[in-house]
Amino acid sequence: MFFQSYIKCKNVDYVSSKTETFYDIQLNVKSKKSVIESFNEYVAVETMDGVNKYDAGQHGLQDAEKGVKFVSFPPVLHLQLMRYQYDPIQDCNVKINDRYEFPEMLDLNKYLEVPEGVPANYQLHAVLVHSGDNHGGHYVVYIQPKGDGKWCRFDDDVVSRCTKKEAINNNFGGSDDEMMRACTSAYMLVYLRHSCIKEALMALTQEDIAETLVERLTKERVIEAQKRKERSEAHLYQTVHIVTEDALYMHQGHDLFDIDKVHFRSFRVCKQSTLSEFIELLASSVGYSVKHIRPWPFAARNNQTFRPMVLDIESVLQKTITDLSDQDNPWIVFLETLGPERQILNLPSFDKDTDVLMFFKRYDPRTKSISFCGHTYLSISQKVYQILPILCERGGFPQGTDLILYEEVKPNLLERIEDYSNCLENTLDELMDGDIIVFQKDDPDLETYECPTAKDYFR
């Protein structure tokens, strides 16, 4: 496993040499027909003369010979075939897929400076193969695990028996088949020294395996078993995505969130779980009492919006998740929670016949931005002007500030609310839970802004 690189002057007694350890050798493939030709080139003597003379220190510039001598070979020898080289014309690395033969038995004795006590005869153990070009491809490896001439093909997690021809001859490259010629060839060879085969391939005992590796493999097996169990039981579960108000504050578009950007809390729930069991799971996960949370499932409306809808909790507590979700997978739910600033002990009651869940957004024409301003329950008979104090408080405006209100009807469409003396039921188009009111300050300088109104912003 040692080689000596040297430079020997021809006309003076001066030699520079360095002995190094090696376990693999890089062999040139271009313009070579076989491993033997590459080895011959590897140990070939290079003459240093003319303008390329060697600087021998006190001896000055000298004609010299430069080369490599092998002192000993290792028990396991890796030969890296240099299939990739830089092409200055294409200005990139290109794959050399020319035919390049390698033997099943390799005799390296003639490359030793001095013969070793044991012959340097090798048997091919593994062939690493790449199919593709310099831009990508697929890797497989052929191995004879016991050194008995019986080869196996390792392709990702699939192991299969194969012939010696498939393992060796078919991977020389340079096939007459154009598809194969541009595709498949060996790039690494592993040889075992005859005298070391039994030792190299001897059966492992439990004591031979590092404890850290045993622990890692055990964990991997546990994880894989869990994954198999999850895959086999996948039809019994469904995913529920939970979105809370905290996830809505940065949204700048229509509706309440962008499904590709919002941060969900996801739960894998048994389809046969009841709503009661699911609410208890949610309460435990978010750290609230059951009385402090209320789920509002999202539903797609006919006008291309996606809004929360009421769930008559008391009457459906024993219904299963699969029934309530109408088998939507994932099922997306807005989770209302009792804020820490609230001075009440429980969430307020909600009457599905007389109340409506309303969301608010504030538009700022100076920054062309939307600010989410939370939600509240409103009576459907409540006058529009009665919610103005709520909007001033949520928007950070002094009480009594003149406001412009819009109903967010559908994507890119806002309708201005003109009459504040009407009740909500008669003001908003088809009043429903999850409706959104967008408001802004009625500023006399609005026309000086690029997008003066929320309607312009969403257009």
Buried (B, 14 or more C-beta within 10 A) or exposed (E): BBBBEBBBBEEBEBEBEEEEEBEBBEBBBEEBBBBBBBBEEBBEEEEBEEEEBBEBEEBEBBBBBBBBBBBBBBBBBBBBBBBBEEEEEEEEBBBBBBBBBBBBEBEBEEBBEEEBEEBBBBBBBBBBBBBBBBEEEEEBBBBBEEBEEEBBBBEEEEEEEBEBEBBBEBBBBBBEEEEBBBBBBBBBBBBBBBBBBEEEBEEEEEEEEEEEEEEEEEEEEEEEEEEEEEEEEEEEBBBBBBBBBEBBEBBEEBBBBEEEEBEBBEBEBBBEBBBBBBBEBBBEEBEBEEEBBBBBBBBEBEEEBBBBBBBEEEEBEEEBBBEBBEEBEBBBBBBBBBEEEEEEEEBEEBEEEEBBBBBBBBBBBEEBEBBBBBBBBBBBEBBBEBBBEBBBEBBEBEEEBEBBBBBBBBEEBBBEBEEBEBBBEEBBEEBBBBBBBBBBBEBEEBEEBEBBBBBBBBE
